[in-house]
Every structure is written in structure tokens, then in C-alpha cells.
């Protein structure tokens, strides 16, 4: 008897992997125009894959509503008879098990997912490509004996303020990708255009990063104020679990 074992990442893992890889491409040092092109090439496919993962997740819950264990397909008839007989022995009948999956099991999974948020650890881990470059820069300034005004801007403006805002914007990106996961157009090219819309809306959330960048480039005080504002935004959107950024699953 042959068995096929497959590995498929969960929705959380797939989304994290896509954003992590695109983040790694953005952490590479290039001239500005090449840097922007690499960002677009790396992030657009990642955003499209994240939308696809959310769409598959919702389709899975939709299939629960139509679940019928008697329509089970197996590699051999013996396997099917064995599984169905075990289900009857454990749950009384095939219909009882199907009702369990379509009702209580589906509701329990939906409730658990609706109450969950994107794990903060995943968002923090996604910024490690940026953080490694920033720490290298800070270490170089400290070893060179730079003045506090110089390395303080990097510490407060980049390592603290920028990274805290990136974590918040990661949450915003996942929220946008989930809300716009279902295709509005049948043609694949138009569906990819919908992904471009998600990325465009996400870019709008990057405006606080521009403000922080200008602030810490101006003065050390601007960097410190930027870090304080970023800490407040992080607390409101992530640590307090802002309802608008919670993972939502449409009732199916």
C-alpha cells in the first residue's frame, strides 16, 4: 500500500514567509531606483500569495458547510470502508459526524479564528532583515566613537521608531489582504490588479514612516519624539488588540 505524505504551510506561516522574503530583498543595499524596483518585484508576488492564502482559508470554511463524510475519496475501497466503519463506531452514524463537522466544529474554529490576531512574534521576526542592517550601522558608529547626537538618531529614529511602525503596518497589511482576499474580477490579470490595489493602500499606511524619517534626520529630539509616537501607535494597534486589526473571517 502506498501512502503520500505532503507538507503545506498554514495560513499564518505562508503569510509570514512571503512578507519575510520580501523584507529581506528590501534590506539589501542598492541605489535608490534599483532599491525601489526590487521592493516592487519582491512585495507584489508576496502580497498576491497572502491574498491567495486568505482566500483558500475562507474556501476551507465554506467547504465545512457542505461536508459529507460519505463522499470521502480514498486510494482504495478498503481504506474507505475502514475509515467509514471507524466513524460509525465512534460517532454512531455517518450523518451524525457530518452534522458535527458542519455545525459545532465549524463554529468552534470560526470563533477561535475571529478572536485571534496575527502573532506579534511573527511581525517582529519579519523585521529582522532591516534590524540586522540597522544594528550593524549603530555598532559602526559606536566603535568609531561617534557623538551621542549621531548614534542617538539611529537608535531612537530607526531601531525603535521605524521598527515599531513597521510592526504596526504589517498588521495593517494583513488586514487589507484579508478584506480584499476574494477576487472581484474573473480574469487572473485583473485579480493581480486587485493585489496592486492592496499594495497601493498599504503604501498609504507608510506615511508615518516618512514623517519619522524626516524627524530623526532633523534632530535628536525629533528622533526621540518619533519613538514615543511610534510606541503609542504600537500599543494602540497591536498590544491592545485593536478590533479593526483583528483577523476576521466572513460567515459562510
BELPESUL-V621478 format. One line per field, one symbol per residue. phi: phi as a letter, one per 40 degrees, with the letter a starting at -180 (. if undefined). A space follows every 10 residues. Layout:
# BELPESUL-V621478
phi = ???
This chain:
# BELPESUL-V621478
phi = .bbbbbbbcc cdcccccccc cccccccccb ddccdcccdc cccccccccc dccccccccc cccccbcacc ccbbcaccdc cccccccccc bgaccccccc ccbdcccccc ccccccbcdc cccccccccc cccccccccc ccccgccdcc cccccccbcc cccccccccc cccccccccb ccccbccdcc cccccccdcc ccccccddcc ccdcccccac cccccccccc cccccccbcc gddcbccbbc cb
